[in-house]
């Protein structure tokens, strides 16, 4: 999710500001449909990996690394479900600049969480390969 969230944060969401009027609802609907095809499987695989490392950690892995990764994943998923998805619902109903600005601002939480998760995944990989 690391790469996907950064593309969304610095490219895709800011470009939404250039879509206005009735076209925005169509754009938002298309965005949600298409982005789900990309991030849905990525989120599922990442979730499976989080659970696998929690319940069957590889030998030599510090106990706290999988738990820190799970925490970062929980923040990302929680923010998606509790903040981002409702904001997308509002934008799907009608465009509102304040709602879009809030979506972009609060998406930094997910960006930070998935960036942390990626760093922790690299740390786990290094630990296991030693």
NUZANU-265608 format. One line per field, with one value per atom (N, C-alpha, C, CB): chain; x, y, z. Coordinates in steps of 0.001 Angstrom, whole numbers, plus 524288, in hexadecimal, padded with zeros to 5 digits. Glycine has a CB too. Layout:
N
kette (A | ...)
x (X | ...)
y (Y | ...)
z (Z | ...)
//
This chain:
130
kette (A | A | A | A | A | A | A | A | A | A | A | A | A | A | A | A | A | A | A | A | A | A | A | A | A | A | A | A | A | A | A | A | A | A | A | A | A | A | A | A | A | A | A | A | A | A | A | A | A | A | A | A | A | A | A | A | A | A | A | A | A | A | A | A | A | A | A | A | A | A | A | A | A | A | A | A | A | A | A | A | A | A | A | A | A | A | A | A | A | A | A | A | A | A | A | A | A | A | A | A | A | A | A | A | A | A | A | A | A | A | A | A | A | A | A | A | A | A | A | A | A | A | A | A | A | A | A | A | A | A | A | A | A | A | A | A | A | A | A | A | A | A | A | A | A | A | A | A | A | A | A | A | A | A | A | A | A | A | A | A | A | A | A | A | A | A | A | A | A | A | A | A | A | A | A | A | A | A | A | A | A | A | A | A | A | A | A | A | A | A | A | A | A | A | A | A | A | A | A | A | A | A | A | A | A | A | A | A | A | A | A | A | A | A | A | A | A | A | A | A | A | A | A | A | A | A | A | A | A | A | A | A | A | A | A | A | A | A | A | A | A | A | A | A | A | A | A | A | A | A | A | A | A | A | A | A | A | A | A | A | A | A | A | A | A | A | A | A | A | A | A | A | A | A | A | A | A | A | A | A | A | A | A | A | A | A | A | A | A | A | A | A | A | A | A | A | A | A | A | A | A | A | A | A | A | A | A | A | A | A | A | A | A | A | A | A | A | A | A | A | A | A | A | A | A | A | A | A | A | A | A | A | A | A | A | A | A | A | A | A | A | A | A | A | A | A | A | A | A | A | A | A | A | A | A | A | A | A | A | A | A | A | A | A | A | A | A | A | A | A | A | A | A | A | A | A | A | A | A | A | A | A | A | A | A | A | A | A | A | A | A | A | A | A | A | A | A | A | A | A | A | A | A | A | A | A | A | A | A | A | A | A | A | A | A | A | A | A | A | A | A | A | A | A | A | A | A | A | A | A | A | A | A | A | A | A | A | A | A | A | A | A | A | A | A | A | A | A | A | A | A | A | A | A | A | A | A | A | A | A | A | A | A | A | A | A | A | A | A | A | A | A | A | A | A | A | A | A | A | A | A | A | A | A | A | A | A | A | A | A | A | A | A | A | A | A | A | A | A | A | A | A | A | A | A | A | A | A | A | A | A | A | A | A | A | A | A | A | A | A)
x (8032A | 80000 | 80352 | 7FC69 | 80843 | 80BBE | 80BBC | 81144 | 80CBB | 80CEB | 807A5 | 80EF0 | 80396 | 7FE54 | 7FC97 | 7FA6D | 7FD8D | 7FBAD | 7FE8C | 7FC4C | 80392 | 80677 | 80496 | 80C4F | 8034F | 80124 | 7FBE6 | 80082 | 7F8A1 | 7F393 | 7F455 | 7F053 | 7F7E6 | 7F892 | 7FAC4 | 7FC1B | 7FEC9 | 80167 | 7FFCF | 80734 | 7FD21 | 7FB83 | 7F592 | 7FDDA | 7F332 | 7EDB2 | 7E9FE | 7EC41 | 7EA4B | 7E6B4 | 7E740 | 7E7A2 | 7EBFC | 7EC59 | 7EA0E | 7F203 | 7EA66 | 7E824 | 7E230 | 7E9D5 | 7DFD2 | 7DA21 | 7D84C | 7D852 | 7DBB3 | 7DA4A | 7D927 | 7DEAA | 7DAE4 | 7DA18 | 7D50A | 7DEA9 | 7D224 | 7CD30 | 7C8D6 | 7CCC1 | 7C51B | 7C0FD | 7BBA6 | 7C210 | 7B7C3 | 7B263 | 7B08D | 7B1D5 | 7ACF6 | 7AAB2 | 7AEC1 | 7A67E | 7B30A | 7B717 | 7B992 | 7BB4C | 7B96A | 7BC04 | 7B97E | 7BBF4 | 7B457 | 7B1B0 | 7B33E | 7ABA8 | 7B376 | 7B517 | 7BAC8 | 7B456 | 7BE00 | 7C386 | 7C428 | 7C683 | 7C174 | 7C1DB | 7C00D | 7BE9E | 7BBC8 | 7B9D6 | 7BDDA | 7B499 | 7C00F | 7C407 | 7C8EC | 7C56F | 7CA76 | 7CF0B | 7CE46 | 7D011 | 7C9E0 | 7C8E8 | 7C8D5 | 7C3BB | 7C663 | 7C61B | 7CB8F | 7C26E | 7CE88 | 7D3A3 | 7D7C4 | 7D57C | 7D7C5 | 7DBC2 | 7DAEA | 7DBA9 | 7D5FD | 7D4CE | 7D731 | 7CEE5 | 7D74B | 7D991 | 7DF6F | 7D886 | 7E1EE | 7E78E | 7E8B8 | 7E9E1 | 7E64A | 7E7CE | 7E531 | 7E68B | 7E0BC | 7DE18 | 7E18F | 7D92C | 7E39E | 7E71A | 7EC1A | 7E889 | 7EE43 | 7F2FA | 7F1EC | 7F502 | 7ED7A | 7EC1B | 7EB28 | 7E73D | 7E8B3 | 7E7A8 | 7ECC4 | 7E438 | 7F052 | 7F558 | 7F860 | 7F89A | 7F869 | 7FB37 | 7F8CE | 7FB27 | 7F3A7 | 7F111 | 7F26A | 7EB39 | 7F29A | 7F414 | 7F9B0 | 7F37B | 7FD22 | 8029D | 80316 | 805EF | 8001B | 80026 | 7FE98 | 7FC68 | 7FA54 | 7F87F | 7FC6D | 7F330 | 7FEAD | 80282 | 80732 | 80451 | 80919 | 80DA6 | 80C46 | 80FFD | 8075B | 805C1 | 80562 | 8007F | 802FE | 801D1 | 805C8 | 7FC8E | 8092D | 80D4E | 8122E | 80B80 | 81463 | 818EE | 81DA7 | 81A4F | 820A0 | 82561 | 82956 | 827D2 | 82C9B | 830B9 | 83459 | 833DB | 83614 | 839C5 | 83755 | 83D6B | 83232 | 82F7A | 82E24 | 82A7D | 82FA9 | 82E53 | 82865 | 8308F | 8268B | 820EF | 81DCF | 81FFC | 82027 | 81D3E | 81C87 | 81FF4 | 81FC6 | 81F50 | 81A05 | 823A3 | 8182D | 81309 | 80EA2 | 811EF | 80F28 | 80B1B | 80B10 | 80BE3 | 80FA7 | 80FEF | 80DA4 | 815AC | 80ED6 | 80C9A | 806B4 | 80EED | 804C7 | 7FF1F | 7FC9B | 7FDD6 | 7FF3E | 7FD36 | 7FCE0 | 8009D | 800F4 | 800E9 | 7FC93 | 8063D | 7FBF1 | 7F7C5 | 7F266 | 7F837 | 7F1C3 | 7ECC5 | 7EB7F | 7ECE5 | 7EF6D | 7EE90 | 7ECE0 | 7F398 | 7EF88 | 7EE42 | 7E8C1 | 7F23F | 7E778 | 7E24C | 7DE12 | 7E218 | 7DF19 | 7DB4D | 7DA2E | 7DD39 | 7DE35 | 7DD74 | 7DA7E | 7E2C0 | 7DBA4 | 7D8D4 | 7D302 | 7DB06 | 7D1B6 | 7CC40 | 7C95B | 7CBF0 | 7CBDF | 7C929 | 7C976 | 7CB58 | 7CD53 | 7CDFC | 7CD92 | 7D347 | 7D0FF | 7D14C | 7CC61 | 7D5F6 | 7CA78 | 7C5D0 | 7C115 | 7C48B | 7BFF0 | 7BB8B | 7BC45 | 7BAC1 | 7C114 | 7C206 | 7C11D | 7C7A5 | 7C2BC | 7C1A5 | 7BBC5 | 7C461 | 7B8EC | 7B334 | 7B0D7 | 7B0CE | 7B298 | 7B0A8 | 7B1F0 | 7B300 | 7B6B5 | 7B841 | 7B551 | 7BE19 | 7B3ED | 7B0E5 | 7AB6B | 7B097 | 7A94A | 7A414 | 7A42C | 7A1F3 | 7A826 | 7A8C0 | 7AE24 | 7A472 | 7B03D | 7B560 | 7B514 | 7B79C | 7B8E3 | 7B96E | 7BF46 | 7B67C | 7C130 | 7C6CC | 7C8F1 | 7C7E8 | 7C5FE | 7C7D3 | 7C868 | 7C406 | 7C4D3 | 7C527 | 7C9E8 | 7C021 | 7CADA | 7CF76 | 7D475 | 7CF70 | 7D4A6 | 7D940 | 7DA23 | 7D8A5 | 7D5DA | 7D64F | 7D83F | 7D0FE | 7D64E | 7D81B | 7DDFF | 7D531 | 7DFD4 | 7E566 | 7E894 | 7E670 | 7E6C4 | 7E9A8 | 7E9D5 | 7E72B | 7E564 | 7E541 | 7E7D5 | 7DFA4 | 7E880 | 7EB26 | 7F0E3 | 7EAAF | 7F30B | 7F86F | 7F8F9 | 7FA35 | 7F4C6 | 7F4E8 | 7F5E3 | 7EFB0 | 7F2EC | 7F3A7 | 7F900 | 7EF59 | 7FAAD | 7FFC8 | 8041E | 800B1 | 803CE | 807BF | 80778 | 806FD | 802B9 | 8021E | 8044F | 7FC58 | 802F3 | 804E8 | 80AB5 | 801D1 | 80CB2 | 81255 | 81529 | 813A6 | 8130C | 81541 | 81507 | 81250 | 810AE | 80FFE | 81418 | 80A74 | 81529 | 81922 | 81E88 | 8192B | 81FC8 | 824DF | 82561 | 82596 | 8212F | 82141 | 821AF | 81C52 | 81F1C | 81F81 | 8251C | 81BBE | 827AD | 82D2F | 8308E | 82F25 | 82F88 | 8327C | 831B4 | 830CF | 82CE6 | 82BE1 | 82EB2 | 825FF | 82EAC | 83166 | 8373F | 83073 | 83988 | 83F1F | 84042 | 840E5 | 83CEB | 83DB8 | 83D6C | 839AD | 839CF | 8391C | 83D8A | 833D6 | 83F93 | 843B9 | 8491E | 843DF | 849AF | 84ED1 | 8502E | 84EE3)
y (7FB4C | 80000 | 804EF | 80001 | 80458 | 808DC | 80C14 | 80714 | 80997 | 80C6C | 80E96 | 808EB | 80B79 | 80D2A | 811F3 | 808BA | 811FE | 81656 | 81B5F | 81512 | 81B01 | 81FBB | 821F4 | 81E91 | 81E97 | 82076 | 8231E | 81BE6 | 820BA | 82313 | 82856 | 81F60 | 8288D | 82D43 | 831E2 | 82C18 | 830F5 | 8356B | 83653 | 834A7 | 83283 | 8332F | 83332 | 82EE1 | 82ED4 | 82E0B | 831A6 | 82877 | 831AB | 834F6 | 83AC0 | 8342D | 83CE7 | 84270 | 84399 | 84426 | 83FE0 | 840B8 | 84101 | 83C65 | 83EEE | 83F47 | 844F6 | 83C65 | 84873 | 84E00 | 85055 | 85114 | 84DBA | 84FBC | 84DC8 | 84E3F | 84A86 | 8487F | 84B5B | 84261 | 84D79 | 8507E | 84F38 | 8565F | 8513E | 850B5 | 84B1A | 85328 | 84A1D | 844E0 | 840B2 | 844E9 | 84244 | 83E73 | 83C0E | 84102 | 83ED4 | 83CCE | 837C7 | 840DF | 8377F | 832BE | 82E0D | 83379 | 82ECE | 82A7F | 8290B | 82C05 | 82D0B | 82C1D | 8290F | 83151 | 82AB6 | 82827 | 8227B | 82B1F | 8218A | 81C34 | 818D5 | 81C35 | 81AED | 81808 | 8172B | 81AF4 | 81B28 | 81AA6 | 81629 | 81FCD | 8161F | 8121D | 80CAB | 8132B | 80C2E | 8070E | 80535 | 80743 | 808A2 | 80717 | 8066F | 80B13 | 809DB | 80977 | 8048F | 80E5E | 802FB | 7FE41 | 7F965 | 7FD8D | 7F93B | 7F4CA | 7F472 | 7F53E | 7F8EA | 7F907 | 7F80E | 7FE48 | 7FB1F | 7FADF | 7F670 | 7FFF5 | 7F496 | 7F04F | 7EB84 | 7EECE | 7E95F | 7E4DC | 7E614 | 7E2DD | 7EAC5 | 7EC34 | 7EC4B | 7F18D | 7EE8C | 7EECA | 7E956 | 7F238 | 7E5F6 | 7E09E | 7DDA2 | 7DDB6 | 7DDF1 | 7DB3B | 7DD6C | 7DBB9 | 7E28A | 7E4E6 | 7E32E | 7EAEC | 7E2F7 | 7E12E | 7DB8E | 7E1BC | 7D835 | 7D2BD | 7D269 | 7CF8D | 7D582 | 7D58B | 7D76D | 7D904 | 7DB6C | 7DD62 | 7D906 | 7E223 | 7D650 | 7D215 | 7CD9A | 7D00D | 7CC3E | 7C7FC | 7C93C | 7C6F2 | 7CE09 | 7CF7B | 7D007 | 7D490 | 7D13A | 7D179 | 7CC0A | 7D447 | 7C86E | 7C353 | 7BF13 | 7C1A1 | 7C018 | 7BC5A | 7BF63 | 7B88E | 7C24F | 7C588 | 7C228 | 7C943 | 7C3D3 | 7C0F2 | 7C11A | 7C330 | 7BD31 | 7BD05 | 7C1B0 | 7B7D1 | 7C3BB | 7C80D | 7CD66 | 7C752 | 7CD9D | 7D299 | 7D4C2 | 7D1FA | 7D997 | 7DC13 | 7DC19 | 7E1C5 | 7DACE | 7DA29 | 7DF11 | 7D8A0 | 7E394 | 7E875 | 7EA35 | 7ECAF | 7E84B | 7E9FE | 7E8A2 | 7E791 | 7E3B8 | 7E28F | 7E5A3 | 7DCC3 | 7E688 | 7E96E | 7EF2B | 7E8F2 | 7F168 | 7F6CE | 7F72B | 7F8CC | 7F34F | 7F32C | 7F2A7 | 7EEB8 | 7EF62 | 7EEC4 | 7F3D4 | 7EA4B | 7F68C | 7FB93 | 7FF8A | 7FDB6 | 7FFCA | 80362 | 801F1 | 80356 | 7FCE7 | 7FB15 | 7FC69 | 7F528 | 7FBCA | 7FD10 | 802DC | 7FB8A | 8062E | 80BD0 | 80CEA | 80EF7 | 80A87 | 80B6B | 80984 | 808AF | 804CA | 8029D | 80599 | 7FCBF | 806C0 | 809B6 | 80F03 | 80A60 | 811B9 | 816D7 | 81648 | 8198B | 8122B | 81133 | 81086 | 80C58 | 80D2F | 80BE6 | 81065 | 8070B | 812C8 | 816AB | 81C40 | 8168F | 81D69 | 822CD | 82325 | 824F9 | 8206F | 8210E | 81F34 | 81E1B | 81A97 | 8188C | 81C1D | 8130C | 81DF2 | 82197 | 826B0 | 822DA | 828A0 | 82D62 | 82C5E | 82F66 | 827CF | 8266F | 825FD | 82143 | 823E0 | 8238B | 828F6 | 820C9 | 82CA9 | 8320E | 83465 | 83578 | 83388 | 835A7 | 8330F | 83500 | 82E26 | 82B75 | 82DC3 | 825A0 | 82F7C | 831D5 | 83744 | 83229 | 83A5A | 83F91 | 841AC | 8435E | 844A0 | 846E8 | 84B33 | 84910 | 84B26 | 84F3F | 85000 | 84DD0 | 854BD | 855C9 | 8548B | 85B70 | 855DF | 854D6 | 84EF8 | 85738 | 84BE3 | 84633 | 8440C | 84391 | 845F3 | 8443C | 845CA | 8468B | 84A8B | 84C49 | 848E0 | 85208 | 84767 | 84406 | 83E95 | 8439B | 83C97 | 83780 | 83798 | 835FE | 83BAD | 83C14 | 83CA7 | 840BC | 83FE4 | 840C7 | 83BDF | 84543 | 83946 | 834A8 | 82FEB | 83358 | 83007 | 82BAF | 82B5A | 82C39 | 82FA0 | 82F69 | 82B74 | 834D5 | 82A83 | 8268A | 82131 | 82685 | 81FF3 | 81AEA | 81A9D | 81A0B | 81EF1 | 81F0D | 81DF3 | 8245C | 8206D | 81F86 | 819EC | 82366 | 817E9 | 8129B | 80E8F | 81172 | 80EF7 | 80B1F | 80BDC | 80B72 | 81097 | 81167 | 80ED3 | 81751 | 80F77 | 80CDD | 806F6 | 80E86 | 80511 | 7FF73 | 7FD71 | 7FE44 | 80061 | 7FEC6 | 7FE9A | 80283 | 80282 | 80299 | 7FDF1 | 807C2 | 7FCB5 | 7F838 | 7F317 | 7F82F | 7F2C1 | 7EE0A | 7ED44 | 7EE60 | 7F182 | 7F129 | 7EF6F | 7F67D | 7F1A1 | 7F018 | 7EA4B | 7F36C | 7E859 | 7E2CB | 7DF6C | 7E1AE | 7E113 | 7DE2B | 7DDE3 | 7E0AF | 7E23E | 7E25E | 7DEC5 | 7E804 | 7DEF4 | 7DBB1 | 7D5E6 | 7DD04 | 7D473 | 7CEF5 | 7CD0F | 7CE29 | 7D070 | 7CEDD | 7CEA2 | 7D28F | 7D0AA | 7D092 | 7CB2C | 7D44A)
z (80000 | 80000 | 80000 | 804A8 | 80166 | 801BC | 7FCB7 | 802F7 | 7F85B | 7F365 | 7F1D4 | 7EF24 | 7F287 | 7F106 | 7F41D | 7F1CF | 7F934 | 7FC67 | 7FB1B | 80231 | 7F9D9 | 7F86A | 7F338 | 7F820 | 7EF7F | 7EA85 | 7EB73 | 7E696 | 7EE9F | 7EFDF | 7F297 | 7F358 | 7F663 | 7F990 | 7F682 | 7FE1A | 7F368 | 7F0EE | 7EB3F | 7F12E | 7E8DF | 7E372 | 7E2EF | 7E00B | 7E458 | 7E317 | 7E620 | 7E420 | 7EB45 | 7EE49 | 7ECF0 | 7F418 | 7EC94 | 7EB17 | 7E5AE | 7EB36 | 7E209 | 7DCDB | 7DCFF | 7D92F | 7E11D | 7E1A3 | 7E1D1 | 7E691 | 7E364 | 7E3B0 | 7DE4D | 7E653 | 7DA2D | 7D4E6 | 7D261 | 7D184 | 7D521 | 7D324 | 7D605 | 7D3E3 | 7D319 | 7D5B6 | 7D371 | 7D53D | 7D616 | 7D444 | 7D3FB | 7CF0A | 7D050 | 7CFD1 | 7CE7F | 7CBAA | 7CC16 | 7CABA | 7CF92 | 7C75E | 7D3F6 | 7D89B | 7DA89 | 7DCEB | 7DA91 | 7DC6D | 7D913 | 7DC56 | 7D3EE | 7D078 | 7D179 | 7CAA7 | 7D238 | 7D354 | 7D867 | 7D3A5 | 7DC7B | 7E199 | 7E14D | 7E5B2 | 7DE8B | 7DDE8 | 7DB0B | 7DAE9 | 7D6DD | 7D3EA | 7D734 | 7CEDB | 7DA28 | 7DD94 | 7E168 | 7E093 | 7E40E | 7E80B | 7E5AA | 7EAD9 | 7E127 | 7DEA1 | 7DCFC | 7D9D7 | 7DA8C | 7D87C | 7DCBC | 7D491 | 7E08E | 7E4A9 | 7E7F1 | 7E830 | 7E884 | 7EB8F | 7E918 | 7EC13 | 7E3F0 | 7E12A | 7E238 | 7DB3F | 7E2F3 | 7E3F3 | 7E9B7 | 7E23E | 7ED2A | 7F2AE | 7F5AE | 7F54A | 7F3ED | 7F6A9 | 7F74D | 7F3C5 | 7F2FE | 7F37E | 7F691 | 7EE1F | 7F5D0 | 7F8C0 | 7FE9C | 7F6F6 | 8001F | 805AE | 807D9 | 80682 | 804C2 | 80688 | 8076A | 80287 | 803B4 | 80440 | 808DE | 7FF32 | 80967 | 80DCB | 812FE | 80D5A | 8133C | 81802 | 81957 | 81779 | 81568 | 8163E | 8183F | 81122 | 815F9 | 817BC | 81D5C | 81427 | 81EB8 | 82420 | 827D8 | 824C1 | 826A8 | 82A0F | 82A44 | 8282C | 825D4 | 825B5 | 82927 | 82017 | 828E6 | 82C0D | 831D0 | 82A0F | 83300 | 83880 | 83AE5 | 83905 | 83804 | 83A44 | 838ED | 8387F | 83529 | 833D3 | 83231 | 82F5C | 835D9 | 83471 | 83318 | 838EF | 82F39 | 82DDF | 83254 | 828E2 | 83292 | 8368F | 835DF | 8363B | 83A39 | 83A24 | 839AC | 835D4 | 839B1 | 83926 | 83E84 | 835D2 | 83F88 | 84487 | 84526 | 844D4 | 849C2 | 84AAB | 84967 | 85048 | 84A24 | 8499D | 843F5 | 84C9B | 8405C | 83AEC | 8387B | 837B7 | 838DF | 836A9 | 8394B | 8371B | 83E5F | 84128 | 83F96 | 8470B | 83ECA | 83CE6 | 83763 | 83CF0 | 83425 | 82EE3 | 82EFC | 82BCA | 83282 | 83309 | 834E7 | 836D5 | 83864 | 83A36 | 835CF | 83E92 | 8329C | 82E24 | 82A54 | 82B55 | 8296D | 825F1 | 8282A | 8250C | 82D44 | 82FC4 | 82F36 | 83590 | 82FC7 | 82F10 | 82971 | 8306C | 825B4 | 82032 | 81EDF | 81CB0 | 82087 | 81F60 | 82259 | 820CA | 82748 | 82A5D | 82804 | 82FE4 | 82647 | 823D4 | 81EB1 | 822E5 | 81BCC | 816E9 | 817EE | 81423 | 81BAA | 81CBC | 81F62 | 82020 | 8233A | 82672 | 8245C | 82BD5 | 8211B | 81F3F | 8194A | 8210C | 8168C | 810DA | 80E09 | 80EC3 | 80F52 | 80CA9 | 80D6B | 80EA9 | 81234 | 812C5 | 80FB4 | 8187C | 80F68 | 80C5B | 8068A | 80D43 | 804B1 | 7FF3D | 7FE51 | 7FDC6 | 80210 | 80193 | 800F3 | 8065F | 80428 | 803C1 | 7FE70 | 8081B | 7FCA9 | 7F792 | 7F31C | 7F6C4 | 7F3CA | 7EFCD | 7EF5B | 7F105 | 7F3C0 | 7F3C6 | 7F14B | 7F965 | 7F2BE | 7F06D | 7F1B7 | 7F26D | 7EE07 | 7EEE4 | 7F2FC | 7E9C6 | 7F66C | 7FA5A | 7FB38 | 7FFA0 | 7FA5A | 7FABE | 80024 | 7F96B | 80434 | 8098A | 80A7E | 80D90 | 8085E | 808F9 | 80618 | 806F2 | 80165 | 7FE7F | 80159 | 7F8F4 | 80357 | 80649 | 80B19 | 807EC | 80DAB | 81248 | 810B8 | 81525 | 80C53 | 80A67 | 80973 | 80554 | 806D7 | 805A7 | 80AAC | 801FB | 80E38 | 81322 | 81680 | 8163E | 8171E | 81A84 | 817FC | 81BF1 | 812DA | 81044 | 811CF | 80A61 | 813EC | 815D9 | 81A46 | 817B6 | 81D26 | 8214E | 81EDC | 82484 | 81AC5 | 81821 | 81589 | 8140C | 8133B | 810AD | 8149D | 80E01 | 8191E | 81D37 | 81F3B | 821C8 | 81FF8 | 82208 | 81E3D | 82326 | 81938 | 8157A | 81459 | 8106B | 814E7 | 81466 | 818F9 | 81425 | 81DA5 | 82243 | 8219F | 82742 | 81FB0 | 81ED1 | 81B03 | 81CBB | 816DE | 81310 | 81593 | 80E5A | 818B4 | 81B60 | 81F0D | 81E73 | 821CE | 8255A | 82254 | 828C5 | 81DDB | 81A9E | 818BB | 815E6 | 8173F | 815A3 | 81A3D | 8137B | 81ED0 | 8237C | 824AB | 8283C | 82402 | 824F0 | 820F0 | 824C9 | 81C0E | 817FA | 8191B | 812A1 | 81A90 | 81BDE | 8207C | 81D22 | 8247D | 82920 | 827CC | 82D51 | 82476 | 8230F | 81F8C | 82054 | 81C40 | 8189F | 81B1E | 81414 | 81FC6 | 8226C | 8243E | 8270E)
//
